[in-house]
Every structure is written in C-alpha cells, then in structure tokens.
Amino acid sequence: MQQDIVRQVTISDSADGSTITPSIGNQGTDSPTNVFGDIKALWRKVNQLSTRM
C-alpha cells in the first residue's frame, strides 16, 4: 500500500465529457510551482491597493 498527498485536483468539463486530473506527490516533483513568484505578485497587488487609499 502506498500513500501520498493530493496537492491539487483539476476538473474540466467539455462537450466530449468530464475529466478529473489529480496532482499527487511532493511539491515540485512533476510540475514545479512558483510559490515565490506568486507571493511577490500578491505583495505588489497589496501595495497597489494600499497606495490608492
């Protein structure tokens, strides 16, 4: 028996039918996520909002 973490599930629906694609395993093993880039982009957006107030 093998256990692992499901990180993400993508559900797509089209005329041909539905598909469910799980992302399983440790972060960065099959499709690397750019966590630092996401945080930097979020920080920029927060700063833009704070300068508008």
CHARMM internal coordinates of N, CA and C (Angstrom, degrees):
IC EDIT
DIST 1 N 1 CA 1.4491
DIST 1 CA 1 C 1.5276
ANGL 1 N 1 CA 1 C 108.46
DIST 1 C 2 N 1.3175
ANGL 1 CA 1 C 2 N 116.77
DIHE 1 N 1 CA 1 C 2 N 134.32
DIST 2 N 2 CA 1.4623
ANGL 1 C 2 N 2 CA 121.95
DIHE 1 CA 1 C 2 N 2 CA 179.40
DIST 2 CA 2 C 1.5210
ANGL 2 N 2 CA 2 C 109.25
DIHE 1 C 2 N 2 CA 2 C -121.07
DIST 2 C 3 N 1.3346
ANGL 2 CA 2 C 3 N 116.25
DIHE 2 N 2 CA 2 C 3 N 136.42
DIST 3 N 3 CA 1.4491
ANGL 2 C 3 N 3 CA 121.20
DIHE 2 CA 2 C 3 N 3 CA 178.52
DIST 3 CA 3 C 1.5102
ANGL 3 N 3 CA 3 C 109.22
DIHE 2 C 3 N 3 CA 3 C -120.18
DIST 3 C 4 N 1.3169
ANGL 3 CA 3 C 4 N 116.25
DIHE 3 N 3 CA 3 C 4 N 143.21
DIST 4 N 4 CA 1.4512
ANGL 3 C 4 N 4 CA 121.20
DIHE 3 CA 3 C 4 N 4 CA 176.65
DIST 4 CA 4 C 1.5183
ANGL 4 N 4 CA 4 C 108.90
DIHE 3 C 4 N 4 CA 4 C -153.89
DIST 4 C 5 N 1.3026
ANGL 4 CA 4 C 5 N 116.43
DIHE 4 N 4 CA 4 C 5 N 168.90
DIST 5 N 5 CA 1.4624
ANGL 4 C 5 N 5 CA 122.65
DIHE 4 CA 4 C 5 N 5 CA -176.62
DIST 5 CA 5 C 1.5223
ANGL 5 N 5 CA 5 C 109.86
DIHE 4 C 5 N 5 CA 5 C -92.82
DIST 5 C 6 N 1.3289
ANGL 5 CA 5 C 6 N 116.25
DIHE 5 N 5 CA 5 C 6 N 133.43
DIST 6 N 6 CA 1.4585
ANGL 5 C 6 N 6 CA 121.99
DIHE 5 CA 5 C 6 N 6 CA 171.79
DIST 6 CA 6 C 1.5177
ANGL 6 N 6 CA 6 C 106.36
DIHE 5 C 6 N 6 CA 6 C -87.41
DIST 6 C 7 N 1.3470
ANGL 6 CA 6 C 7 N 116.95
DIHE 6 N 6 CA 6 C 7 N 113.12
DIST 7 N 7 CA 1.4519
ANGL 6 C 7 N 7 CA 121.59
DIHE 6 CA 6 C 7 N 7 CA -176.14
DIST 7 CA 7 C 1.5224
ANGL 7 N 7 CA 7 C 112.68
DIHE 6 C 7 N 7 CA 7 C -86.16
DIST 7 C 8 N 1.3029
ANGL 7 CA 7 C 8 N 116.67
DIHE 7 N 7 CA 7 C 8 N -33.72
DIST 8 N 8 CA 1.4577
ANGL 7 C 8 N 8 CA 120.44
DIHE 7 CA 7 C 8 N 8 CA -174.34
DIST 8 CA 8 C 1.5152
ANGL 8 N 8 CA 8 C 108.68
DIHE 7 C 8 N 8 CA 8 C -157.60
DIST 8 C 9 N 1.3181
ANGL 8 CA 8 C 9 N 116.47
DIHE 8 N 8 CA 8 C 9 N 147.59
DIST 9 N 9 CA 1.4594
ANGL 8 C 9 N 9 CA 121.87
DIHE 8 CA 8 C 9 N 9 CA 174.27
DIST 9 CA 9 C 1.5187
ANGL 9 N 9 CA 9 C 107.54
DIHE 8 C 9 N 9 CA 9 C -128.74
DIST 9 C 10 N 1.3302
ANGL 9 CA 9 C 10 N 116.50
DIHE 9 N 9 CA 9 C 10 N 123.61
DIST 10 N 10 CA 1.4558
ANGL 9 C 10 N 10 CA 122.05
DIHE 9 CA 9 C 10 N 10 CA 178.32
DIST 10 CA 10 C 1.5177
ANGL 10 N 10 CA 10 C 108.41
DIHE 9 C 10 N 10 CA 10 C -106.19
DIST 10 C 11 N 1.3291
ANGL 10 CA 10 C 11 N 115.70
DIHE 10 N 10 CA 10 C 11 N 125.72
DIST 11 N 11 CA 1.4662
ANGL 10 C 11 N 11 CA 121.40
DIHE 10 CA 10 C 11 N 11 CA 179.84
DIST 11 CA 11 C 1.5215
ANGL 11 N 11 CA 11 C 107.80
DIHE 10 C 11 N 11 CA 11 C -114.10
DIST 11 C 12 N 1.3291
ANGL 11 CA 11 C 12 N 115.87
DIHE 11 N 11 CA 11 C 12 N 122.53
DIST 12 N 12 CA 1.4653
ANGL 11 C 12 N 12 CA 121.54
DIHE 11 CA 11 C 12 N 12 CA 179.60
DIST 12 CA 12 C 1.5161
ANGL 12 N 12 CA 12 C 109.04
DIHE 11 C 12 N 12 CA 12 C -118.86
DIST 12 C 13 N 1.3194
ANGL 12 CA 12 C 13 N 115.26
DIHE 12 N 12 CA 12 C 13 N 140.47
DIST 13 N 13 CA 1.4585
ANGL 12 C 13 N 13 CA 120.66
DIHE 12 CA 12 C 13 N 13 CA -179.90
DIST 13 CA 13 C 1.5202
ANGL 13 N 13 CA 13 C 108.27
DIHE 12 C 13 N 13 CA 13 C -129.45
DIST 13 C 14 N 1.3291
ANGL 13 CA 13 C 14 N 116.68
DIHE 13 N 13 CA 13 C 14 N 129.70
DIST 14 N 14 CA 1.4640
ANGL 13 C 14 N 14 CA 121.07
DIHE 13 CA 13 C 14 N 14 CA 178.94
DIST 14 CA 14 C 1.5227
ANGL 14 N 14 CA 14 C 108.91
DIHE 13 C 14 N 14 CA 14 C -144.73
DIST 14 C 15 N 1.3128
ANGL 14 CA 14 C 15 N 115.85
DIHE 14 N 14 CA 14 C 15 N -179.43
DIST 15 N 15 CA 1.4630
ANGL 14 C 15 N 15 CA 120.64
DIHE 14 CA 14 C 15 N 15 CA 179.53
DIST 15 CA 15 C 1.5299
ANGL 15 N 15 CA 15 C 111.47
DIHE 14 C 15 N 15 CA 15 C -64.15
DIST 15 C 16 N 1.3518
ANGL 15 CA 15 C 16 N 116.47
DIHE 15 N 15 CA 15 C 16 N -27.02
DIST 16 N 16 CA 1.4639
ANGL 15 C 16 N 16 CA 121.13
DIHE 15 CA 15 C 16 N 16 CA -179.78
DIST 16 CA 16 C 1.5189
ANGL 16 N 16 CA 16 C 112.89
DIHE 15 C 16 N 16 CA 16 C -80.28
DIST 16 C 17 N 1.3291
ANGL 16 CA 16 C 17 N 117.22
DIHE 16 N 16 CA 16 C 17 N -13.65
DIST 17 N 17 CA 1.4561
ANGL 16 C 17 N 17 CA 120.70
DIHE 16 CA 16 C 17 N 17 CA -179.73
DIST 17 CA 17 C 1.5141
ANGL 17 N 17 CA 17 C 111.61
DIHE 16 C 17 N 17 CA 17 C 134.55
DIST 17 C 18 N 1.3095
ANGL 17 CA 17 C 18 N 115.51
DIHE 17 N 17 CA 17 C 18 N -177.42
DIST 18 N 18 CA 1.4552
ANGL 17 C 18 N 18 CA 121.47
DIHE 17 CA 17 C 18 N 18 CA -178.51
DIST 18 CA 18 C 1.5228
ANGL 18 N 18 CA 18 C 110.09
DIHE 17 C 18 N 18 CA 18 C -103.23
DIST 18 C 19 N 1.3413
ANGL 18 CA 18 C 19 N 115.70
DIHE 18 N 18 CA 18 C 19 N 148.95
DIST 19 N 19 CA 1.4521
ANGL 18 C 19 N 19 CA 120.93
DIHE 18 CA 18 C 19 N 19 CA 174.08
DIST 19 CA 19 C 1.5308
ANGL 19 N 19 CA 19 C 108.73
DIHE 18 C 19 N 19 CA 19 C -132.36
DIST 19 C 20 N 1.3084
ANGL 19 CA 19 C 20 N 115.49
DIHE 19 N 19 CA 19 C 20 N 143.67
DIST 20 N 20 CA 1.4560
ANGL 19 C 20 N 20 CA 122.69
DIHE 19 CA 19 C 20 N 20 CA 176.56
DIST 20 CA 20 C 1.5220
ANGL 20 N 20 CA 20 C 106.88
DIHE 19 C 20 N 20 CA 20 C -123.39
DIST 20 C 21 N 1.3390
ANGL 20 CA 20 C 21 N 116.41
DIHE 20 N 20 CA 20 C 21 N 121.82
DIST 21 N 21 CA 1.4567
ANGL 20 C 21 N 21 CA 121.47
DIHE 20 CA 20 C 21 N 21 CA -177.19
DIST 21 CA 21 C 1.5206
ANGL 21 N 21 CA 21 C 109.59
DIHE 20 C 21 N 21 CA 21 C -121.85
DIST 21 C 22 N 1.3313
ANGL 21 CA 21 C 22 N 117.42
DIHE 21 N 21 CA 21 C 22 N 108.83
DIST 22 N 22 CA 1.4671
ANGL 21 C 22 N 22 CA 119.17
DIHE 21 CA 21 C 22 N 22 CA 177.56
DIST 22 CA 22 C 1.5288
ANGL 22 N 22 CA 22 C 111.13
DIHE 21 C 22 N 22 CA 22 C -85.66
DIST 22 C 23 N 1.3354
ANGL 22 CA 22 C 23 N 116.49
DIHE 22 N 22 CA 22 C 23 N 147.89
DIST 23 N 23 CA 1.4635
ANGL 22 C 23 N 23 CA 122.47
DIHE 22 CA 22 C 23 N 23 CA 170.03
DIST 23 CA 23 C 1.5188
ANGL 23 N 23 CA 23 C 106.01
DIHE 22 C 23 N 23 CA 23 C -106.06
DIST 23 C 24 N 1.3195
ANGL 23 CA 23 C 24 N 115.08
DIHE 23 N 23 CA 23 C 24 N 114.00
DIST 24 N 24 CA 1.4592
ANGL 23 C 24 N 24 CA 120.66
DIHE 23 CA 23 C 24 N 24 CA -173.25
DIST 24 CA 24 C 1.5219
ANGL 24 N 24 CA 24 C 109.50
DIHE 23 C 24 N 24 CA 24 C -116.70
DIST 24 C 25 N 1.3146
ANGL 24 CA 24 C 25 N 116.89
DIHE 24 N 24 CA 24 C 25 N 140.92
DIST 25 N 25 CA 1.4529
ANGL 24 C 25 N 25 CA 121.02
DIHE 24 CA 24 C 25 N 25 CA 173.19
DIST 25 CA 25 C 1.5084
ANGL 25 N 25 CA 25 C 112.88
DIHE 24 C 25 N 25 CA 25 C 117.53
DIST 25 C 26 N 1.3132
ANGL 25 CA 25 C 26 N 114.90
DIHE 25 N 25 CA 25 C 26 N -173.99
DIST 26 N 26 CA 1.4481
ANGL 25 C 26 N 26 CA 121.43
DIHE 25 CA 25 C 26 N 26 CA -179.95
DIST 26 CA 26 C 1.5138
ANGL 26 N 26 CA 26 C 111.22
DIHE 25 C 26 N 26 CA 26 C -71.67
DIST 26 C 27 N 1.3040
ANGL 26 CA 26 C 27 N 115.28
DIHE 26 N 26 CA 26 C 27 N 149.43
DIST 27 N 27 CA 1.4547
ANGL 26 C 27 N 27 CA 120.69
DIHE 26 CA 26 C 27 N 27 CA -179.23
DIST 27 CA 27 C 1.5196
ANGL 27 N 27 CA 27 C 109.83
DIHE 26 C 27 N 27 CA 27 C -61.21
DIST 27 C 28 N 1.3225
ANGL 27 CA 27 C 28 N 115.10
DIHE 27 N 27 CA 27 C 28 N 133.56
DIST 28 N 28 CA 1.4514
ANGL 27 C 28 N 28 CA 120.34
DIHE 27 CA 27 C 28 N 28 CA 175.36
DIST 28 CA 28 C 1.5142
ANGL 28 N 28 CA 28 C 114.89
DIHE 27 C 28 N 28 CA 28 C 89.73
DIST 28 C 29 N 1.3297
ANGL 28 CA 28 C 29 N 119.48
DIHE 28 N 28 CA 28 C 29 N 2.99
DIST 29 N 29 CA 1.4525
ANGL 28 C 29 N 29 CA 119.48
DIHE 28 CA 28 C 29 N 29 CA -177.01
DIST 29 CA 29 C 1.5234
ANGL 29 N 29 CA 29 C 112.32
DIHE 28 C 29 N 29 CA 29 C -82.57
DIST 29 C 30 N 1.3276
ANGL 29 CA 29 C 30 N 117.94
DIHE 29 N 29 CA 29 C 30 N -41.48
DIST 30 N 30 CA 1.4632
ANGL 29 C 30 N 30 CA 118.73
DIHE 29 CA 29 C 30 N 30 CA -176.91
DIST 30 CA 30 C 1.5235
ANGL 30 N 30 CA 30 C 112.69
DIHE 29 C 30 N 30 CA 30 C -112.12
DIST 30 C 31 N 1.2891
ANGL 30 CA 30 C 31 N 118.93
DIHE 30 N 30 CA 30 C 31 N -40.79
DIST 31 N 31 CA 1.4581
ANGL 30 C 31 N 31 CA 121.69
DIHE 30 CA 30 C 31 N 31 CA 176.86
DIST 31 CA 31 C 1.5176
ANGL 31 N 31 CA 31 C 107.74
DIHE 30 C 31 N 31 CA 31 C -137.54
DIST 31 C 32 N 1.3207
ANGL 31 CA 31 C 32 N 116.97
DIHE 31 N 31 CA 31 C 32 N 104.62
DIST 32 N 32 CA 1.4666
ANGL 31 C 32 N 32 CA 119.08
DIHE 31 CA 31 C 32 N 32 CA -174.16
DIST 32 CA 32 C 1.5243
ANGL 32 N 32 CA 32 C 111.88
DIHE 31 C 32 N 32 CA 32 C -64.64
DIST 32 C 33 N 1.3048
ANGL 32 CA 32 C 33 N 114.82
DIHE 32 N 32 CA 32 C 33 N 139.49
DIST 33 N 33 CA 1.4488
ANGL 32 C 33 N 33 CA 120.04
DIHE 32 CA 32 C 33 N 33 CA 177.32
DIST 33 CA 33 C 1.5114
ANGL 33 N 33 CA 33 C 108.43
DIHE 32 C 33 N 33 CA 33 C -100.31
DIST 33 C 34 N 1.2842
ANGL 33 CA 33 C 34 N 116.06
DIHE 33 N 33 CA 33 C 34 N 142.56
DIST 34 N 34 CA 1.4508
ANGL 33 C 34 N 34 CA 121.14
DIHE 33 CA 33 C 34 N 34 CA -178.91
DIST 34 CA 34 C 1.5261
ANGL 34 N 34 CA 34 C 108.54
DIHE 33 C 34 N 34 CA 34 C -96.76
DIST 34 C 35 N 1.3130
ANGL 34 CA 34 C 35 N 116.45
DIHE 34 N 34 CA 34 C 35 N 73.07
DIST 35 N 35 CA 1.4607
ANGL 34 C 35 N 35 CA 121.64
DIHE 34 CA 34 C 35 N 35 CA -176.24
DIST 35 CA 35 C 1.5252
ANGL 35 N 35 CA 35 C 110.31
DIHE 34 C 35 N 35 CA 35 C -62.97
DIST 35 C 36 N 1.3157
ANGL 35 CA 35 C 36 N 116.82
DIHE 35 N 35 CA 35 C 36 N -44.07
DIST 36 N 36 CA 1.4582
ANGL 35 C 36 N 36 CA 119.89
DIHE 35 CA 35 C 36 N 36 CA -178.05
DIST 36 CA 36 C 1.5243
ANGL 36 N 36 CA 36 C 111.34
DIHE 35 C 36 N 36 CA 36 C -65.63
DIST 36 C 37 N 1.3131
ANGL 36 CA 36 C 37 N 117.22
DIHE 36 N 36 CA 36 C 37 N -37.68
DIST 37 N 37 CA 1.4682
ANGL 36 C 37 N 37 CA 120.75
DIHE 36 CA 36 C 37 N 37 CA 176.15
DIST 37 CA 37 C 1.5167
ANGL 37 N 37 CA 37 C 111.70
DIHE 36 C 37 N 37 CA 37 C -64.64
DIST 37 C 38 N 1.3297
ANGL 37 CA 37 C 38 N 116.51
DIHE 37 N 37 CA 37 C 38 N -39.43
DIST 38 N 38 CA 1.4643
ANGL 37 C 38 N 38 CA 121.11
DIHE 37 CA 37 C 38 N 38 CA 178.01
DIST 38 CA 38 C 1.5251
ANGL 38 N 38 CA 38 C 111.30
DIHE 37 C 38 N 38 CA 38 C -65.32
DIST 38 C 39 N 1.3359
ANGL 38 CA 38 C 39 N 116.17
DIHE 38 N 38 CA 38 C 39 N -41.99
DIST 39 N 39 CA 1.4678
ANGL 38 C 39 N 39 CA 119.93
DIHE 38 CA 38 C 39 N 39 CA 179.14
DIST 39 CA 39 C 1.5238
ANGL 39 N 39 CA 39 C 110.33
DIHE 38 C 39 N 39 CA 39 C -65.24
DIST 39 C 40 N 1.3201
ANGL 39 CA 39 C 40 N 117.05
DIHE 39 N 39 CA 39 C 40 N -42.07
DIST 40 N 40 CA 1.4654
ANGL 39 C 40 N 40 CA 121.42
DIHE 39 CA 39 C 40 N 40 CA 179.39
DIST 40 CA 40 C 1.5262
ANGL 40 N 40 CA 40 C 110.87
DIHE 39 C 40 N 40 CA 40 C -62.37
DIST 40 C 41 N 1.3347
ANGL 40 CA 40 C 41 N 117.56
DIHE 40 N 40 CA 40 C 41 N -42.56
DIST 41 N 41 CA 1.4660
ANGL 40 C 41 N 41 CA 121.65
DIHE 40 CA 40 C 41 N 41 CA 178.27
DIST 41 CA 41 C 1.5263
ANGL 41 N 41 CA 41 C 110.78
DIHE 40 C 41 N 41 CA 41 C -64.73
DIST 41 C 42 N 1.3152
ANGL 41 CA 41 C 42 N 117.01
DIHE 41 N 41 CA 41 C 42 N -40.75
DIST 42 N 42 CA 1.4660
ANGL 41 C 42 N 42 CA 120.98
DIHE 41 CA 41 C 42 N 42 CA 178.14
DIST 42 CA 42 C 1.5227
ANGL 42 N 42 CA 42 C 110.34
DIHE 41 C 42 N 42 CA 42 C -64.83
DIST 42 C 43 N 1.3203
ANGL 42 CA 42 C 43 N 117.37
DIHE 42 N 42 CA 42 C 43 N -41.62
DIST 43 N 43 CA 1.4612
ANGL 42 C 43 N 43 CA 122.01
DIHE 42 CA 42 C 43 N 43 CA 178.47
DIST 43 CA 43 C 1.5308
ANGL 43 N 43 CA 43 C 110.56
DIHE 42 C 43 N 43 CA 43 C -60.44
DIST 43 C 44 N 1.3363
ANGL 43 CA 43 C 44 N 116.65
DIHE 43 N 43 CA 43 C 44 N -42.38
DIST 44 N 44 CA 1.4717
ANGL 43 C 44 N 44 CA 120.61
DIHE 43 CA 43 C 44 N 44 CA 177.44
DIST 44 CA 44 C 1.5251
ANGL 44 N 44 CA 44 C 111.60
DIHE 43 C 44 N 44 CA 44 C -60.95
DIST 44 C 45 N 1.3258
ANGL 44 CA 44 C 45 N 116.67
DIHE 44 N 44 CA 44 C 45 N -42.75
DIST 45 N 45 CA 1.4638
ANGL 44 C 45 N 45 CA 120.64
DIHE 44 CA 44 C 45 N 45 CA -179.86
DIST 45 CA 45 C 1.5265
ANGL 45 N 45 CA 45 C 111.39
DIHE 44 C 45 N 45 CA 45 C -65.06
DIST 45 C 46 N 1.3261
ANGL 45 CA 45 C 46 N 116.57
DIHE 45 N 45 CA 45 C 46 N -41.09
DIST 46 N 46 CA 1.4675
ANGL 45 C 46 N 46 CA 120.29
DIHE 45 CA 45 C 46 N 46 CA 178.60
DIST 46 CA 46 C 1.5220
ANGL 46 N 46 CA 46 C 109.90
DIHE 45 C 46 N 46 CA 46 C -64.33
DIST 46 C 47 N 1.3237
ANGL 46 CA 46 C 47 N 117.09
DIHE 46 N 46 CA 46 C 47 N -42.37
DIST 47 N 47 CA 1.4605
ANGL 46 C 47 N 47 CA 120.40
DIHE 46 CA 46 C 47 N 47 CA 178.11
DIST 47 CA 47 C 1.5281
ANGL 47 N 47 CA 47 C 111.88
DIHE 46 C 47 N 47 CA 47 C -62.61
DIST 47 C 48 N 1.3271
ANGL 47 CA 47 C 48 N 117.12
DIHE 47 N 47 CA 47 C 48 N -39.46
DIST 48 N 48 CA 1.4655
ANGL 47 C 48 N 48 CA 120.68
DIHE 47 CA 47 C 48 N 48 CA 177.99
DIST 48 CA 48 C 1.5167
ANGL 48 N 48 CA 48 C 110.42
DIHE 47 C 48 N 48 CA 48 C -63.23
DIST 48 C 49 N 1.3313
ANGL 48 CA 48 C 49 N 116.86
DIHE 48 N 48 CA 48 C 49 N -41.13
DIST 49 N 49 CA 1.4741
ANGL 48 C 49 N 49 CA 119.91
DIHE 48 CA 48 C 49 N 49 CA 178.70
DIST 49 CA 49 C 1.5183
ANGL 49 N 49 CA 49 C 111.18
DIHE 48 C 49 N 49 CA 49 C -65.51
DIST 49 C 50 N 1.3260
ANGL 49 CA 49 C 50 N 116.87
DIHE 49 N 49 CA 49 C 50 N -40.72
DIST 50 N 50 CA 1.4595
ANGL 49 C 50 N 50 CA 119.46
DIHE 49 CA 49 C 50 N 50 CA -177.55
DIST 50 CA 50 C 1.5256
ANGL 50 N 50 CA 50 C 111.98
DIHE 49 C 50 N 50 CA 50 C -69.50
DIST 50 C 51 N 1.3312
ANGL 50 CA 50 C 51 N 118.89
DIHE 50 N 50 CA 50 C 51 N -29.49
DIST 51 N 51 CA 1.4609
ANGL 50 C 51 N 51 CA 120.44
DIHE 50 CA 50 C 51 N 51 CA 177.99
DIST 51 CA 51 C 1.5166
ANGL 51 N 51 CA 51 C 112.01
DIHE 50 C 51 N 51 CA 51 C -75.89
DIST 51 C 52 N 1.3180
ANGL 51 CA 51 C 52 N 118.20
DIHE 51 N 51 CA 51 C 52 N -21.33
DIST 52 N 52 CA 1.4688
ANGL 51 C 52 N 52 CA 121.58
DIHE 51 CA 51 C 52 N 52 CA 179.04
DIST 52 CA 52 C 1.5202
ANGL 52 N 52 CA 52 C 111.59
DIHE 51 C 52 N 52 CA 52 C -77.53
DIST 52 C 53 N 1.3112
ANGL 52 CA 52 C 53 N 117.95
DIHE 52 N 52 CA 52 C 53 N -20.32
DIST 53 N 53 CA 1.4803
ANGL 52 C 53 N 53 CA 120.84
DIHE 52 CA 52 C 53 N 53 CA -175.92
DIST 53 CA 53 C 1.4905
ANGL 53 N 53 CA 53 C 111.49
DIHE 52 C 53 N 53 CA 53 C -86.05
END
COOR INIT
IC SEED 1 N 1 CA 1 C
IC BUILD
